[in-house]
């Protein structure tokens, strides 16, 4: 069995259990799996949100996320990682994205998963447009997300 691709950008939903099973299936050294799933909320910045559309640059987005996984592997003792991110029109409760990391021990798995989430939130080239009662609006990066990345020694402006 071959290892799954490290990055998938897709319109279709994903099955976290199946993704994790594929990630850990070929490596008996795996003793820890850490995962995160981001879902769409029905509110943001005090407004109701009816839907969200995610856009990306095909090829560029995958390459950027691959580089983030490479950096996580340099920083942490992990055995593998997988990122799935959806694009297109999403509704509240829909899964948006997932990060899964496998390692021999839980500490490295947790740290690498959190590192990848912080990196993805600020540096992955996705554009989000929400539909609210006030009309459509583009979602900007948050200062808190930049601060989360900074704790890893990365300046969001230079990442």
C-alpha positions in Angstrom: 0.0 0.0 0.0 1.4 3.5 -0.9 1.2 6.5 1.4 -1.7 8.9 0.7 -0.9 12.3 -0.9 0.0 14.8 1.8 -2.3 17.6 0.5 -5.7 17.4 -1.1 -7.8 20.5 -2.2 -11.3 19.4 -3.1 -14.9 20.3 -3.3 -16.1 17.0 -1.9 -16.5 16.3 1.8 -14.0 14.0 3.6 -14.1 11.2 6.1 -11.7 11.9 9.0 -11.7 8.2 10.1 -10.8 7.0 6.6 -8.1 9.7 6.1 -6.5 8.8 9.5 -6.6 5.1 8.7 -4.8 5.7 5.4 -2.2 7.9 7.0 -1.3 5.4 9.7 -1.9 2.1 7.8 1.6 1.6 6.4 3.8 2.5 9.4 4.0 0.3 12.5 6.1 3.0 14.3 3.0 5.2 14.7 2.0 5.5 18.3 0.1 8.8 18.2 -2.4 10.4 15.9 -3.5 14.0 16.3 -6.1 15.5 14.1 -8.1 18.8 13.8 -11.2 19.4 11.8 -12.4 22.9 11.0 -16.2 23.3 10.4 -18.2 26.2 9.2 -20.0 28.3 11.8 -23.3 30.1 11.3 -21.9 33.3 12.8 -18.7 35.4 12.3 -17.8 38.8 13.7 -21.2 39.2 15.2 -23.2 38.5 12.0 -25.2 35.5 10.8 -23.5 33.7 8.0 -25.6 31.8 5.5 -22.8 30.4 3.4 -19.2 30.8 2.6 -17.3 30.4 -0.7 -13.7 29.4 -0.6 -11.3 30.1 -3.6 -7.7 29.2 -4.2 -5.0 29.1 -6.9 -4.7 25.5 -8.0 -1.1 24.3 -7.9 0.1 27.3 -5.8 -2.0 26.4 -2.8 -0.9 22.7 -2.8 2.7 23.8 -3.1 2.4 26.2 -0.2 0.8 23.6 2.1 3.4 21.0 1.1 6.1 23.5 2.2 4.3 23.9 5.5 4.3 20.1 6.0 8.0 20.1 5.1 8.6 22.7 7.8 6.6 20.7 10.4 8.7 17.7 9.6 11.9 19.7 10.1 10.7 21.0 13.5 9.0 17.9 15.0 9.7 14.2 15.1 6.7 13.2 13.0 6.2 10.3 10.7 3.6 11.8 8.4 1.0 14.5 7.9 -2.1 15.0 5.8 -4.1 18.2 5.0 -7.4 18.2 3.2 -9.0 21.5 2.5 -12.3 22.1 0.8 -13.1 24.8 -1.7 -16.3 26.0 -3.3 -19.6 26.8 -1.6 -20.0 25.6 2.0 -22.9 25.8 4.4 -22.9 26.0 8.3 -22.0 22.7 9.8 -20.0 21.6 6.8 -16.5 20.4 7.3 -14.0 22.8 5.8 -10.6 21.3 6.4 -8.6 18.7 8.4 -5.0 18.3 9.5 -3.8 14.9 10.7 -0.4 14.1 12.0 1.2 10.8 13.0 4.2 10.3 15.2 5.7 7.8 17.5 4.7 9.9 20.6 1.8 12.2 21.3 3.7 15.3 22.2 5.3 15.7 18.8 2.0 14.8 17.1 0.1 17.5 19.1 2.7 20.2 18.5 3.0 19.5 14.8 -0.8 19.5 14.3 -1.1 22.8 16.2 1.9 24.3 14.2 0.3 23.3 10.9 -3.1 24.8 11.9 -1.4 28.1 12.9 0.6 28.2 9.7 -2.4 27.3 7.5 -4.7 29.8 9.1 -2.4 32.7 8.2 -0.4 31.6 5.2 -2.4 29.2 3.1 -3.5 31.0 -0.1 -7.3 30.7 0.3 -9.9 33.5 -0.1 -13.1 33.3 1.8 -16.3 35.2 1.0 -19.2 35.0 3.4 -22.9 35.6 2.6 -24.5 37.6 5.5 -27.8 39.5 5.9 -25.8 42.6 5.2 -24.5 41.2 1.9 -21.3 39.4 0.8 -18.0 40.2 2.5 -14.5 38.9 2.1 -12.9 37.5 5.3 -9.6 39.1 6.4 -6.9 37.4 8.4 -7.2 38.0 12.2 -4.5 39.5 14.4 -4.9 36.6 16.8 -4.0 34.2 13.9 -0.8 36.1 13.3 0.0 36.0 17.0 -0.5 32.2 17.0 2.0 31.9 14.2 4.5 34.2 15.9 4.7 31.9 18.9 6.5 29.4 16.6 9.0 32.1 15.7 7.5 32.9 12.4 6.5 36.5 11.4 3.3 36.2 9.3 4.5 39.0 7.0 7.7 37.0 6.1 6.3 33.5 6.1 
